[in-house]
Amino acid sequence: METVLLSKPDIEKVMTMKDVVEIVDKTYIGLGEGKVINPTKVGLDLGETAKWPPYKGFMNAMPAYVGWLDSAGIKWAGGFLDNAKVGLPYISGIICLINPKTGQFKAVMDGA
């Protein structure tokens, strides 16, 4: 199986904000029905509040399984305060989707 790589422009070509709202709505309904697994995110403090390491940033790992899509994945995203000084956005992120039956990667996409 081939893994699809999707940039932000790729995603914007195939999804509208209306699509996103519908997906979020269905997913919250699934969560209420117990058909979404959404563990607490795991945070990695890279100096946002800690003195060490000194990078003034954080990353969060956010795994989930969405039953109505029969899809699982993880979003790895964070923010770094000093990025603006070097022309980078404060927030960056990536989403990896897998086939929940096999663990094979289906897609890697922009998650910012």
C-alpha distances in whole Angstrom, upper triangle without the diagonal:
4,7,10,13,16,20,22,23,20,20,24,23,22,23,27,29,30,26,26,29,28,25,27,30,28,26,30,31,28,29,33,32,30,26,25,25,26,27,30,29,29,31,32,35,35,39,39,41,41,43,41,38,40,37,38,35,33,29,28,25,24,22,21,20,21,21,22,19,17,15,16,16,19,21,23,26,29,32,34,38,39,36,38,40,38,37,33,33,34,31,27,24,20,18,15,13,11,10,14,13,11,11,8,8,8,10,13,16,20,22,26
4,6,10,13,16,19,20,17,18,21,21,19,21,25,27,29,25,25,28,28,24,27,29,28,26,30,31,28,30,33,32,31,27,26,26,26,28,30,28,29,30,30,33,33,37,37,40,40,42,39,37,38,35,36,33,31,27,27,24,23,21,22,21,21,23,23,19,18,16,17,16,18,20,21,24,27,30,32,36,36,33,35,37,35,33,30,30,31,28,25,22,18,16,13,12,11,12,15,16,13,13,9,8,7,9,11,14,17,20,23
4,6,10,13,16,18,15,15,19,19,17,19,23,25,26,23,22,26,25,22,24,27,25,24,27,29,26,27,31,31,29,26,23,23,23,25,27,25,25,27,27,30,30,33,33,36,36,38,36,33,35,32,33,29,27,24,23,20,20,18,19,18,19,21,21,18,17,14,14,13,15,16,17,20,23,26,28,32,32,29,32,34,31,30,27,26,27,24,21,18,14,12,10,9,9,11,14,16,13,12,8,6,5,5,7,10,14,16,19
4,6,10,13,14,11,12,15,15,14,16,19,21,23,20,19,23,23,20,22,25,24,23,26,28,26,27,30,30,29,26,24,24,24,25,27,25,26,27,27,30,30,33,33,36,36,38,36,34,35,31,32,29,27,24,23,21,20,19,19,19,19,21,21,17,17,15,15,14,15,16,17,19,23,25,27,31,31,28,30,32,30,28,25,24,26,23,19,17,13,12,10,10,11,13,16,18,16,15,12,8,6,5,6,8,12,14,17
4,7,10,12,9,10,14,14,14,15,19,21,23,20,19,23,23,20,22,25,25,23,26,29,27,27,31,31,30,27,25,24,24,25,26,24,24,25,25,28,27,30,30,33,34,36,34,31,32,28,29,26,24,21,21,19,19,19,19,20,20,23,23,19,20,16,16,14,15,14,15,17,20,22,24,27,28,24,26,29,26,24,21,21,22,20,16,14,11,10,9,11,13,15,18,20,19,17,14,10,9,6,5,6,9,12,15
4,7,8,6,6,10,10,11,12,15,17,19,17,16,20,20,18,20,23,23,22,24,27,26,26,30,30,29,26,24,24,23,25,26,23,24,25,25,27,27,30,29,32,34,35,34,31,31,28,28,25,24,21,21,19,19,19,19,20,20,22,22,18,20,17,17,15,15,14,15,16,19,21,23,26,27,23,24,27,25,23,20,19,21,18,15,13,10,10,10,11,14,17,20,22,21,19,17,13,11,7,6,5,6,10,12
4,5,5,6,9,10,11,12,15,16,19,17,16,20,21,19,20,24,24,23,25,28,27,28,31,32,31,29,26,26,24,26,26,24,25,24,25,26,26,28,27,31,32,34,32,30,30,26,26,23,22,20,20,20,19,20,21,22,22,25,24,21,22,19,19,17,16,14,15,15,17,19,21,23,24,20,21,24,22,19,16,15,18,15,12,11,10,11,12,14,17,20,23,25,24,22,20,16,14,11,9,6,5,9,10
4,5,5,6,9,10,10,12,13,16,15,14,17,19,17,18,22,22,21,24,26,26,26,29,31,30,28,25,25,24,26,26,23,24,24,24,26,25,28,26,30,31,33,32,30,29,26,25,22,22,19,20,20,19,20,21,22,22,25,24,21,23,20,20,17,17,14,15,14,16,18,20,22,23,19,20,23,21,18,15,14,16,14,11,11,10,11,14,15,19,22,24,27,26,24,22,19,17,13,11,7,5,8,8
4,5,5,6,9,10,12,13,17,15,15,18,20,19,20,23,24,24,26,28,28,29,32,33,33,30,28,29,27,29,29,27,28,28,28,30,29,31,30,33,35,37,36,33,33,29,29,26,25,23,23,23,23,24,24,25,24,27,26,23,25,22,23,20,20,18,19,18,20,21,23,25,25,22,22,25,23,20,17,16,19,17,15,15,14,15,17,18,21,24,26,29,29,26,24,21,18,15,14,10,9,12,12
4,6,5,7,9,12,14,17,15,15,18,19,18,20,23,23,22,25,27,27,28,31,32,32,29,26,27,26,28,29,27,28,28,29,31,30,33,31,35,36,38,37,34,34,31,31,28,27,24,24,23,22,23,23,23,22,25,23,20,22,20,20,19,19,18,19,19,21,23,25,27,28,24,25,28,26,23,20,19,21,19,17,15,14,14,15,16,19,21,24,26,26,24,21,18,15,12,12,9,9,12,13
4,5,6,6,9,11,13,11,11,15,16,14,16,19,19,19,21,24,23,24,27,28,28,25,23,24,23,25,26,24,26,26,27,29,29,31,30,33,35,37,36,34,34,30,30,26,25,23,22,21,20,20,20,20,19,22,20,17,20,17,18,16,17,15,17,17,20,21,24,26,27,24,25,28,26,23,21,19,20,18,16,14,13,12,14,14,17,19,22,25,25,23,21,17,15,12,11,8,8,10,12
4,6,5,7,9,12,11,11,14,15,15,16,19,20,20,22,24,25,26,28,30,30,27,25,26,25,27,28,26,28,28,29,31,31,33,31,34,36,38,37,35,35,31,30,27,26,24,24,23,22,23,22,23,21,24,22,20,22,20,21,20,20,18,20,19,21,22,25,27,28,24,24,28,26,23,21,18,20,18,17,16,15,15,17,18,21,23,25,28,28,26,25,21,18,15,15,12,11,12,12
4,6,8,11,13,12,13,16,17,16,19,21,22,22,25,26,26,28,31,31,32,29,27,28,28,30,31,29,31,31,32,34,34,36,34,38,40,42,41,38,38,34,34,31,30,28,27,26,25,25,25,25,23,25,23,20,23,21,23,22,22,21,23,22,25,26,28,30,31,27,27,31,29,26,23,22,24,22,20,19,18,17,19,19,22,23,26,28,29,27,25,22,19,16,16,13,13,15,16
4,7,10,12,9,11,14,14,14,16,19,19,19,22,23,23,25,28,28,29,26,24,26,25,28,29,28,30,31,32,34,34,37,35,38,40,42,41,39,39,35,35,32,30,28,27,26,24,23,22,22,20,22,20,17,20,18,20,20,21,20,22,22,25,27,29,31,33,29,30,33,31,28,26,24,25,23,21,19,18,16,18,17,20,21,23,26,26,25,23,20,17,14,15,13,14,15,17
4,7,8,6,7,10,11,11,13,15,16,16,19,20,21,22,25,26,26,24,22,24,23,26,27,26,28,29,30,32,33,35,33,36,38,41,40,38,38,34,33,30,28,26,25,24,22,22,20,20,18,20,18,16,19,17,19,19,20,18,21,21,23,25,28,30,31,28,28,32,31,28,25,22,24,21,20,18,17,16,17,17,20,21,23,26,26,25,24,21,18,15,16,13,13,14,15
4,5,5,7,9,10,11,13,14,16,17,19,20,21,23,25,26,27,25,23,25,24,27,28,26,29,30,31,33,34,36,33,36,38,41,40,39,38,35,33,30,29,27,26,25,23,24,22,22,20,22,20,18,21,20,22,21,22,20,22,22,24,25,28,30,31,28,28,32,31,28,25,23,24,21,21,19,19,18,20,20,23,24,26,29,30,28,27,24,21,19,19,16,15,15,16
4,5,5,6,9,10,10,12,14,15,16,18,20,21,23,24,26,24,22,24,22,25,26,24,27,28,30,31,32,34,31,33,36,39,39,37,37,33,32,29,27,25,24,24,22,22,21,22,19,22,20,18,22,20,22,21,21,19,22,20,22,23,26,28,30,27,27,31,30,27,25,21,22,20,20,19,19,18,21,20,23,25,26,29,31,29,28,25,22,20,20,17,16,15,15
4,5,5,6,9,10,11,12,14,15,17,18,20,21,23,24,23,21,24,23,26,27,26,29,30,32,34,35,37,34,36,39,42,42,40,40,37,35,32,30,28,26,26,23,24,22,22,19,21,18,17,21,20,22,22,23,21,24,23,25,26,30,31,33,31,31,34,34,31,28,25,26,23,23,22,22,20,22,21,24,25,26,29,31,30,29,26,24,22,22,19,19,18,18
4,6,5,6,9,10,11,12,14,16,17,18,20,21,22,20,19,21,21,24,25,25,28,29,31,33,34,36,34,36,39,41,41,39,39,36,34,31,29,27,25,24,21,21,19,19,16,18,15,14,18,17,19,19,20,19,22,22,24,26,29,31,33,31,31,35,34,31,28,25,26,23,22,20,20,18,19,18,21,22,23,26,27,26,26,23,20,18,19,17,17,16,17
4,5,5,6,9,10,10,12,14,15,16,18,20,21,19,17,19,18,21,22,21,24,25,27,29,30,32,30,32,35,38,37,36,36,33,31,28,26,23,21,21,18,18,17,17,14,17,15,14,17,16,17,17,17,16,19,18,21,23,26,28,30,28,28,32,31,28,26,22,23,19,19,17,17,15,17,16,19,21,22,25,26,25,24,22,19,17,18,15,15,13,14
4,5,5,6,9,10,11,12,14,15,17,18,20,18,17,19,18,21,22,22,25,26,29,30,32,34,31,33,36,39,38,37,37,34,32,29,27,25,23,22,19,20,18,18,15,17,15,15,18,18,19,19,19,18,21,20,22,24,28,29,32,30,30,33,33,31,28,24,24,21,21,20,20,18,20,19,22,23,24,27,29,27,27,25,22,21,21,19,18,16,17
4,5,5,6,8,10,11,12,14,16,17,18,17,16,19,18,22,23,23,27,28,31,33,34,36,34,36,38,41,41,40,40,37,35,32,30,27,25,24,21,20,18,17,14,15,13,13,16,16,18,19,20,19,23,23,25,27,31,32,35,33,33,37,36,34,31,27,27,24,24,22,21,19,21,19,21,22,22,25,27,26,26,24,22,21,22,20,20,18,19
4,5,5,6,9,10,10,12,14,15,16,14,13,15,15,19,20,20,24,25,28,30,32,34,32,34,36,39,39,37,38,35,33,30,27,25,22,21,17,17,14,14,10,12,10,9,13,13,14,15,16,16,20,20,23,25,29,31,33,31,32,35,35,32,29,26,26,22,22,19,18,16,17,15,18,18,19,22,24,22,23,21,18,17,18,17,17,15,17
4,6,5,6,9,10,10,12,14,15,14,12,14,13,17,18,18,21,23,26,28,30,32,29,31,33,36,36,35,35,33,31,27,25,22,20,19,15,15,13,13,11,13,12,12,15,14,15,15,16,15,18,18,21,23,27,29,31,29,30,34,34,31,28,25,24,21,21,18,18,16,18,16,19,20,20,23,25,23,24,22,20,19,19,17,17,15,16
4,5,5,6,9,10,11,13,14,13,12,15,15,18,20,20,24,26,29,31,33,35,32,33,36,39,39,38,39,36,34,31,28,26,23,22,18,18,16,15,12,13,12,13,16,16,17,18,19,19,22,22,24,26,30,32,35,33,33,37,37,35,32,28,27,24,24,22,22,19,21,19,22,22,22,25,27,26,27,25,23,22,23,21,21,19,20
4,6,5,6,9,10,11,12,11,10,14,14,18,20,21,24,26,29,32,34,36,34,35,37,41,40,39,40,37,36,32,29,27,24,22,19,18,14,13,10,10,8,10,13,14,15,17,18,19,22,23,26,28,32,34,37,35,36,39,39,37,33,30,30,26,26,23,22,19,20,18,20,20,19,22,24,24,25,23,21,21,22,21,22,20,21
4,5,5,6,9,10,10,9,7,10,10,14,16,17,21,23,26,28,31,33,31,32,34,38,37,36,37,34,33,29,26,24,20,19,15,14,11,10,7,8,8,9,11,11,12,14,15,16,19,20,23,25,29,31,34,32,34,37,37,35,31,28,27,24,23,20,19,17,18,16,17,18,17,20,22,21,22,21,19,19,20,19,20,17,19
4,5,5,6,9,10,10,8,11,11,14,15,17,20,23,26,28,31,33,30,31,33,37,37,36,37,34,33,29,26,24,21,19,16,15,12,12,10,11,11,13,15,15,15,16,17,17,20,21,23,25,29,31,34,33,34,37,38,36,32,29,28,24,24,22,21,19,20,19,20,21,19,23,25,24,25,24,23,22,23,22,22,19,21
4,5,5,6,9,9,9,12,13,16,18,20,24,26,29,32,34,36,34,35,37,41,40,40,41,38,36,33,30,28,24,23,19,18,15,14,11,11,10,13,15,16,17,19,20,20,24,24,27,29,33,35,38,37,38,41,41,39,36,32,31,28,28,25,25,22,23,21,22,22,20,23,26,25,27,26,24,24,25,24,25,22,24
4,5,5,6,5,6,9,11,14,17,19,22,25,28,31,33,36,33,34,36,40,39,39,40,37,36,32,29,27,23,21,17,16,12,10,8,7,7,10,11,13,14,16,18,19,22,24,26,29,33,35,38,37,38,41,41,39,36,33,31,28,27,24,23,20,20,18,19,19,17,19,22,22,24,23,22,22,23,23,24,22,24
4,5,5,6,5,7,8,11,13,16,19,22,25,28,31,33,31,31,33,37,36,36,37,35,33,30,27,24,20,19,15,14,11,10,8,9,10,12,13,14,14,15,16,17,21,22,24,27,31,33,36,35,36,40,40,38,35,31,30,26,26,23,22,20,20,18,19,19,17,20,23,22,24,23,23,23,24,23,24,21,23
4,5,8,8,10,11,14,16,18,22,25,28,30,33,35,33,33,35,39,39,38,40,38,36,33,29,27,23,22,18,17,14,14,12,12,12,15,16,17,18,19,20,21,24,25,27,30,33,35,39,38,39,42,42,41,37,34,32,29,29,26,26,23,24,22,23,23,21,23,26,25,28,27,26,26,27,27,27,24,26
4,6,8,11,13,15,18,20,24,27,30,33,36,38,36,36,38,42,41,41,42,40,39,35,32,29,26,24,20,18,15,13,11,10,11,14,15,16,17,20,21,22,26,27,29,32,36,38,41,40,42,45,45,43,40,37,35,32,31,28,27,24,24,22,22,22,19,21,25,24,27,27,26,26,28,28,29,26,28
4,6,7,10,12,15,18,21,24,28,31,33,36,34,34,36,39,39,38,40,38,37,33,30,27,23,21,18,16,12,11,10,9,11,14,14,15,15,17,19,21,24,25,28,31,34,37,40,39,40,44,44,42,39,36,34,30,30,27,26,23,22,20,20,20,17,19,22,22,24,24,24,25,26,26,28,25,27
4,7,10,13,16,18,21,24,28,31,33,36,34,35,36,40,39,38,40,38,37,33,30,27,23,20,17,14,11,8,7,5,7,10,10,11,12,15,17,19,22,24,27,30,34,36,39,38,40,43,42,41,37,34,33,29,28,25,24,20,20,17,17,16,14,16,19,19,21,21,21,22,23,24,25,23,26
4,6,10,13,15,18,21,24,27,30,32,30,31,33,36,35,34,36,34,33,29,26,23,19,17,13,11,7,6,5,6,8,10,10,10,10,12,13,15,19,20,23,26,30,33,36,34,36,39,39,37,34,31,29,26,25,22,20,17,17,15,15,15,13,15,18,17,20,19,19,19,20,21,22,20,22
4,6,10,12,15,18,21,24,27,30,28,29,30,34,33,32,34,32,31,27,24,21,17,14,11,8,5,5,7,8,11,12,11,11,9,11,12,14,17,19,21,25,28,31,34,33,35,38,38,36,33,30,28,25,24,20,19,16,16,14,14,15,12,15,17,16,19,18,19,19,20,21,22,19,22
4,7,8,12,15,18,21,24,26,25,25,27,30,29,29,30,28,27,24,20,17,14,11,8,7,5,7,8,11,14,14,14,12,10,10,10,12,14,16,18,21,25,28,31,29,32,35,34,33,30,27,25,22,21,18,17,15,15,14,15,16,14,18,19,17,20,19,19,19,19,19,20,17,19
4,6,9,12,16,19,22,24,23,23,24,28,27,26,28,27,26,22,18,16,12,10,7,7,7,9,12,14,17,17,17,15,12,12,11,12,14,16,17,21,24,27,30,29,31,34,34,33,30,27,25,22,21,18,18,16,16,16,17,18,16,19,20,18,21,20,21,21,20,21,21,18,20
4,6,9,13,16,19,21,19,20,21,24,24,23,25,24,23,19,16,14,10,9,7,8,10,13,15,18,20,20,20,18,15,14,12,12,13,14,15,18,21,24,27,27,29,32,32,32,28,25,23,20,20,17,18,16,17,18,19,21,19,22,24,21,23,22,23,23,22,21,21,18,19
4,6,10,13,16,18,16,17,18,22,21,20,22,20,19,16,12,10,6,6,5,7,10,13,16,19,21,21,20,18,15,13,10,9,10,11,12,15,18,20,23,23,25,28,28,28,24,22,19,16,16,14,15,14,15,16,18,21,19,23,23,20,22,21,22,21,19,19,18,15,16
4,7,10,13,15,15,15,16,19,18,17,19,18,17,14,11,8,6,5,7,9,12,16,19,22,24,23,23,20,17,14,11,11,10,11,11,14,17,20,22,22,25,27,27,27,24,22,19,17,16,14,15,15,16,18,19,22,21,24,24,21,23,21,23,22,20,20,19,16,17
4,6,9,12,11,12,12,16,15,14,16,15,14,11,7,6,4,6,9,12,15,19,21,25,27,26,26,23,19,17,13,12,10,10,9,11,14,16,19,19,22,24,24,25,21,19,17,14,14,13,15,16,17,20,22,25,24,27,27,23,25,23,25,23,21,20,19,16,16
4,6,9,9,11,10,13,12,11,13,12,11,9,6,5,6,8,11,14,18,22,24,28,30,28,28,25,21,18,15,13,10,10,9,11,12,15,17,17,20,22,22,23,20,19,16,14,14,14,15,17,18,21,23,26,25,29,28,24,26,24,26,24,21,21,20,17,17
4,6,6,7,7,10,9,8,10,9,8,7,5,7,9,12,15,18,21,25,27,31,33,32,31,28,25,22,18,16,13,12,10,10,10,12,15,16,19,20,21,22,19,18,15,14,15,15,18,20,21,24,26,30,29,32,32,28,29,27,29,27,24,23,22,19,18
4,6,8,7,9,7,5,7,6,6,5,5,7,11,13,17,20,23,27,29,33,35,33,33,30,27,23,19,17,14,12,10,10,9,11,12,13,17,17,18,20,17,17,14,14,14,15,18,20,22,25,27,31,31,34,33,29,30,28,29,27,24,23,21,19,18
4,5,5,6,5,5,5,5,4,5,7,10,13,16,20,23,26,30,32,36,38,36,36,33,30,26,23,20,17,15,12,11,9,10,11,13,16,17,18,20,18,17,14,15,16,18,21,23,25,28,31,34,34,37,36,33,33,31,33,30,27,26,24,22,20
4,6,8,9,9,8,7,4,5,6,10,12,16,18,22,25,29,31,34,36,35,35,32,29,26,22,19,16,14,10,9,8,8,11,13,15,16,18,19,17,16,12,13,15,17,20,22,25,28,30,34,33,37,36,33,34,31,32,30,27,25,23,20,18
4,7,9,10,10,10,8,8,9,12,14,17,20,23,26,30,32,36,37,36,37,34,31,28,24,22,19,17,13,12,12,11,14,16,18,19,21,23,21,19,16,16,18,20,23,25,27,30,32,36,35,39,38,35,36,34,35,33,30,28,26,23,22
4,5,7,8,10,8,9,10,13,15,18,21,24,27,31,34,37,39,38,38,35,32,28,25,23,20,18,15,14,13,13,15,18,20,21,22,24,22,21,18,19,20,21,24,26,28,31,33,36,36,39,38,35,36,34,36,33,30,30,27,25,24
4,6,6,9,9,11,12,16,18,21,24,27,31,34,37,40,42,41,41,38,34,31,28,26,22,21,17,16,14,14,15,18,20,20,22,24,23,22,19,20,22,23,26,29,30,34,36,39,38,42,41,37,38,36,38,36,32,32,29,27,26
3,5,8,9,10,12,14,17,20,23,26,29,33,36,39,41,40,39,36,33,29,26,24,21,19,17,16,14,15,15,18,21,20,21,24,22,22,19,20,21,22,24,27,28,32,33,37,36,39,38,35,35,33,36,33,30,30,28,26,25
4,6,8,9,10,13,16,18,22,25,28,32,34,38,40,38,38,35,31,28,24,22,19,18,15,14,12,13,14,16,19,19,19,22,20,20,18,18,19,20,22,25,26,30,31,35,35,38,36,33,33,31,33,31,28,28,26,24,23
4,6,8,11,14,17,20,23,26,30,34,36,40,41,40,40,36,33,30,26,24,20,18,15,14,11,11,11,13,16,15,16,19,18,18,16,17,18,20,23,26,28,31,33,37,37,40,39,35,35,33,35,32,29,28,26,24,23
4,5,8,11,15,18,21,24,28,31,33,37,39,37,37,34,30,27,23,21,17,15,12,10,7,8,8,10,13,13,13,16,14,15,12,14,14,17,19,23,25,28,31,34,35,38,37,33,33,30,32,29,26,25,22,21,19
4,7,11,14,17,20,24,27,31,33,36,38,36,37,33,30,27,23,20,17,14,11,8,6,6,7,9,12,12,14,16,14,14,11,12,14,16,20,23,25,28,31,35,35,38,37,34,34,31,33,30,26,25,22,20,18
4,7,10,14,17,20,23,27,29,33,34,32,33,29,27,23,19,17,13,11,7,5,4,6,8,9,12,14,14,16,13,12,9,10,11,13,16,19,21,25,27,31,31,35,34,30,30,28,29,26,23,21,19,17,15
4,7,10,13,17,20,24,26,29,31,29,30,26,23,20,16,14,10,8,5,6,7,9,12,12,15,17,17,18,15,14,11,10,10,11,14,16,19,22,24,28,28,31,31,27,28,25,27,24,21,20,18,15,14
4,7,10,13,16,20,22,26,28,26,26,23,20,16,12,10,7,5,4,7,9,12,14,14,17,19,19,19,16,14,12,10,9,9,11,13,15,18,21,24,24,28,27,23,24,21,23,20,17,17,15,13,12
4,6,10,13,17,19,23,24,23,23,20,17,14,10,8,6,5,6,9,12,15,18,17,20,22,22,22,18,16,14,11,11,9,11,12,14,16,19,22,21,25,25,21,22,20,21,19,17,16,15,12,12
4,6,10,14,16,20,22,20,20,17,13,10,7,6,5,7,9,13,15,19,21,20,23,25,25,25,21,19,17,14,12,10,10,10,11,13,15,18,18,21,21,17,19,17,18,17,15,15,14,12,13
4,7,10,13,16,18,17,17,14,11,8,5,5,6,8,11,14,18,21,23,22,25,27,27,26,23,20,18,15,14,11,11,9,11,12,14,17,16,19,20,17,18,16,17,16,14,14,14,11,13
4,7,10,13,16,15,14,11,8,6,4,6,9,11,14,18,21,24,27,25,28,31,30,29,25,23,22,18,16,13,12,9,9,10,11,13,12,16,16,13,15,14,15,14,14,14,15,13,15
4,6,10,12,11,11,8,6,6,6,9,12,14,17,21,24,27,30,28,30,33,33,32,28,25,24,20,19,15,14,11,11,10,11,12,11,14,16,13,15,14,15,15,15,15,17,14,17
4,6,9,9,7,6,4,7,9,12,15,17,21,24,28,31,33,31,34,37,36,35,31,28,27,24,22,18,16,13,12,10,10,10,8,11,14,12,14,14,14,15,16,17,18,16,20
4,6,6,6,6,6,9,11,13,17,19,22,25,29,32,35,33,34,38,37,35,32,29,28,24,23,19,18,14,14,11,11,11,10,13,15,14,16,15,14,15,17,17,19,17,20
4,5,5,7,9,12,15,17,21,23,26,29,33,36,38,36,38,42,41,39,35,33,32,28,27,23,21,17,16,13,13,12,10,12,15,15,17,17,16,17,19,20,22,20,23
4,6,8,11,14,17,18,22,24,27,30,34,37,39,37,39,42,41,39,36,33,32,29,27,24,22,18,18,15,15,13,12,14,17,18,19,18,17,18,20,20,22,21,24
4,5,9,11,14,16,20,22,25,29,32,35,37,35,36,40,39,37,33,31,30,27,25,21,19,15,15,11,11,10,10,13,15,15,16,15,13,14,16,17,19,18,21
4,7,10,14,17,20,23,26,29,33,36,38,36,38,41,40,38,35,32,32,28,26,22,20,16,14,11,10,8,7,9,12,12,13,13,12,14,17,18,20,19,23
4,7,10,13,16,19,23,26,29,33,35,33,35,38,36,35,31,29,29,25,22,19,16,12,11,7,7,6,6,9,11,10,11,10,9,11,13,14,17,16,20
4,7,10,14,17,20,24,27,30,32,30,33,35,34,33,29,27,26,23,20,17,14,10,9,6,5,7,6,9,11,9,10,10,10,11,12,14,16,15,18
4,7,10,13,17,20,23,27,29,27,29,32,31,29,26,24,23,19,17,13,10,7,5,4,6,9,8,12,12,10,11,9,9,9,10,11,13,12,15
4,6,10,13,17,20,23,25,23,26,29,28,27,23,21,20,16,14,10,8,6,5,7,9,12,12,16,15,12,13,11,12,11,10,11,12,10,13
4,6,10,13,16,20,22,20,22,25,24,23,19,17,16,13,10,7,6,4,7,9,12,15,15,19,19,16,16,13,14,12,10,9,9,7,9
4,7,11,13,17,19,17,20,23,22,21,17,15,14,11,8,6,5,6,8,12,14,18,18,22,21,17,18,15,16,14,11,11,10,8,9
4,7,10,14,16,14,17,19,19,18,14,12,11,7,6,4,6,8,11,14,17,21,21,25,25,21,21,18,19,16,13,12,10,7,7
4,7,10,13,11,14,17,17,16,13,11,8,6,6,6,10,12,15,18,21,25,25,29,28,24,25,22,23,20,17,15,13,10,9
4,7,9,8,11,13,14,14,10,8,5,4,6,9,12,15,18,22,25,28,29,32,32,28,28,25,26,23,19,17,14,12,10
4,6,6,9,10,11,12,9,8,5,7,9,11,15,18,21,24,27,31,32,35,34,31,31,28,28,25,22,20,17,15,13
4,6,7,9,11,11,10,9,6,9,12,15,18,22,25,28,31,35,35,39,38,34,34,31,32,29,25,23,20,18,15
4,6,6,7,9,9,9,8,11,13,16,20,23,26,29,33,36,37,40,39,36,35,32,33,30,26,24,21,20,17
4,5,5,6,5,6,6,9,10,14,17,21,23,27,30,34,35,38,37,34,33,30,30,27,23,21,18,17,14
4,5,5,5,6,6,10,12,16,19,23,26,29,33,36,37,41,40,36,36,32,32,29,25,23,19,19,15
4,6,8,10,10,14,15,19,22,26,29,32,35,39,40,44,42,39,38,35,35,31,28,26,22,22,19
4,6,9,10,13,14,18,20,24,27,30,33,37,39,42,40,37,36,32,33,29,26,24,20,21,18
4,7,9,12,13,16,19,23,26,29,32,36,37,41,40,36,35,31,31,28,24,22,18,19,16
4,7,9,9,13,15,19,22,25,29,32,34,37,36,33,31,28,28,24,21,18,15,15,12
4,6,7,11,14,17,20,24,27,31,32,35,35,31,30,27,27,23,20,17,13,13,9
4,7,10,14,17,21,24,27,31,32,35,35,31,31,27,27,24,21,18,14,13,10
4,7,11,14,17,20,23,27,28,31,31,28,27,24,24,21,17,15,11,9,6
4,7,11,14,17,20,24,25,29,28,25,24,21,21,17,14,12,8,7,5
4,7,10,13,17,20,21,25,24,21,20,17,17,14,11,9,6,4,5
4,7,10,13,17,18,22,21,18,17,13,14,10,7,6,5,4,7
4,7,10,14,15,18,18,15,14,11,11,8,6,5,6,5,9
4,7,10,12,15,14,11,10,7,8,6,5,7,9,9,13
4,7,9,12,12,9,9,6,5,5,6,8,11,11,15
4,6,9,8,6,5,4,5,7,9,12,15,15,19
4,6,6,5,5,6,6,9,12,15,18,18,22
4,6,5,8,9,10,13,15,17,20,20,23
4,6,8,11,12,15,18,20,23,23,27
4,5,9,10,14,16,19,23,23,27
4,6,9,12,13,17,20,20,24
4,6,9,12,15,19,19,23
4,6,8,11,15,16,19
4,7,10,14,15,19
4,6,10,12,15
4,7,9,13
4,6,9
4,6
4
